[in-house]
Amino acid sequence: MLIGDMAYDSDPPDKELKKQKIKMIAPHRVNRVKPATQDGRKLRRYKRR
């Protein structure tokens, strides 16, 4: 798992990490247009970082 801040909320890097079987945990930006990909359970890890 990789934990990042809101700057890492982007679909292309997320897809590249998925290919390498790495899960990205980053809260979504406020102005995100596409549907959410994170749920609250994963974001709890972000809060505890």
Secondary structure, 3 states (H helix, E strand, C coil): CEECCHHHCCHHHHHHHHHCCCCEECCCCCCCCCCCCCCHHHHHHHHCC
